[in-house]
Amino acid sequence: MDPTTDNAGQTGDPGNARAALEALRAEIAKAVVGQDAAVTGLVVALLCRGHVLLEGVPGVAKTLLVRALAAATELDTKRVQFTPDLMPSDVTGSLVYDARTAEFSFQPGPAFTNLLLADEINRTPPKTQSSLLEAMEERQVTVDGTPRPLPEPFLVAATQNPVEYEGTYPLPEAQLDRFLLKLTVPLPSRQDEIDVLTRHAAGFN
């Protein structure tokens, strides 16, 4: 048997993989101009069951990039805006008392999704940042002593602004170790900025 094919005769062909990547890039490019390197990094992390940290100044389409990837791959996605008052249970979920049944029931948090967008993760204190440690490593969350598996695939795409911006908390080393890739999203080139303005002038929202 040809080692580059499986029973369906499709897996392992580099040509098919490249064509699929190019098609995905083209789909994301409908919403995000440029940033091909970041798109490739996100796809690599998704295939390798890793997580991605996106770093860049505000306004370079970090959040839009992740949303476009989720839409192009038809993955379930949820977004959490990390703020200083965010609690760990706001990410993982918590037990809620039901007065009708006189019992506690688990209400899953936004971590129960395929692609979790942790927006501006370094704007929340380390206590809340740590709520993702178990989810990223074990692909489960433990609430009240009960482990609860997360969906597959599961990828955390976290965005952060550079630490020199006021009101940020540097990520602890234990959490940085959970990310497979750190991608720097640069400012767009002059031609890319012209393309953005041209699309906006043409009515693209």
Secondary structure as the mmCIF struct_conf table of DSSP 4:
data_model
#
loop_
_struct_conf.conf_type_id
_struct_conf.id
_struct_conf.beg_label_comp_id
_struct_conf.beg_label_asym_id
_struct_conf.beg_label_seq_id
_struct_conf.end_label_comp_id
_struct_conf.end_label_asym_id
_struct_conf.end_label_seq_id
TURN_TY1_P TURN_TY1_P1 PRO A 3 THR A 4
TURN_TY1_P TURN_TY1_P2 ASN A 7 ALA A 8
BEND BEND1 GLY A 9 GLY A 9
TURN_TY1_P TURN_TY1_P3 THR A 11 GLY A 12
HELX_RH_AL_P HELX_RH_AL_P1 PRO A 14 ILE A 28
TURN_TY1_P TURN_TY1_P4 ALA A 29 ALA A 31
BEND BEND2 VAL A 32 VAL A 32
BEND BEND3 GLY A 34 GLY A 34
HELX_RH_AL_P HELX_RH_AL_P2 ASP A 36 LEU A 47
TURN_TY1_P TURN_TY1_P5 CYS A 48 ARG A 49
STRN STRN1 VAL A 52 GLU A 55
TURN_TY1_P TURN_TY1_P6 PRO A 58 GLY A 59
BEND BEND4 VAL A 60 VAL A 60
HELX_RH_AL_P HELX_RH_AL_P3 LYS A 62 THR A 73
TURN_TY1_P TURN_TY1_P7 GLU A 74 GLU A 74
STRN STRN2 THR A 77 GLN A 81
TURN_TY1_P TURN_TY1_P8 PRO A 84 ASP A 85
TURN_TY1_P TURN_TY1_P9 PRO A 88 PRO A 88
HELX_RH_AL_P HELX_RH_AL_P4 SER A 89 THR A 92
STRN STRN3 GLY A 93 ASP A 98
TURN_TY1_P TURN_TY1_P10 ALA A 99 ALA A 102
STRN STRN4 GLU A 103 PRO A 108
TURN_TY1_P TURN_TY1_P11 PRO A 110 ALA A 111
BEND BEND5 PHE A 112 ASN A 114
STRN STRN5 LEU A 115 ASP A 119
TURN_TY1_P TURN_TY1_P12 GLU A 120 GLU A 120
HELX_RH_3T_P HELX_RH_3T_P1 ILE A 121 ARG A 123
BEND BEND6 THR A 124 THR A 124
HELX_RH_AL_P HELX_RH_AL_P5 PRO A 126 GLN A 129
HELX_RH_3T_P HELX_RH_3T_P2 SER A 130 LEU A 132
HELX_RH_AL_P HELX_RH_AL_P6 LEU A 133 GLU A 138
BEND BEND7 ARG A 139 ARG A 139
STRN STRN6 GLN A 140 VAL A 143
TURN_TY1_P TURN_TY1_P13 ASP A 144 GLY A 145
STRN STRN7 THR A 146 PRO A 149
HELX_LH_PP_P HELX_LH_PP_P1 LEU A 150 PRO A 151
BEND BEND8 GLU A 152 PRO A 153
STRN STRN8 LEU A 155 GLN A 160
TURN_TY1_P TURN_TY1_P14 VAL A 163 GLU A 164
BEND BEND9 TYR A 165 TYR A 165
TURN_TY1_P TURN_TY1_P15 GLU A 166 GLY A 167
HELX_LH_PP_P HELX_LH_PP_P2 PRO A 170 PRO A 172
HELX_RH_AL_P HELX_RH_AL_P7 GLU A 173 LEU A 176
TURN_TY1_P TURN_TY1_P16 ASP A 177 ARG A 178
BEND BEND10 LEU A 180 LEU A 180
STRN STRN9 LEU A 181 THR A 184
HELX_LH_PP_P HELX_LH_PP_P3 PRO A 186 SER A 189
HELX_RH_AL_P HELX_RH_AL_P8 ARG A 190 ALA A 201
TURN_TY1_P TURN_TY1_P17 ALA A 202 GLY A 203
#
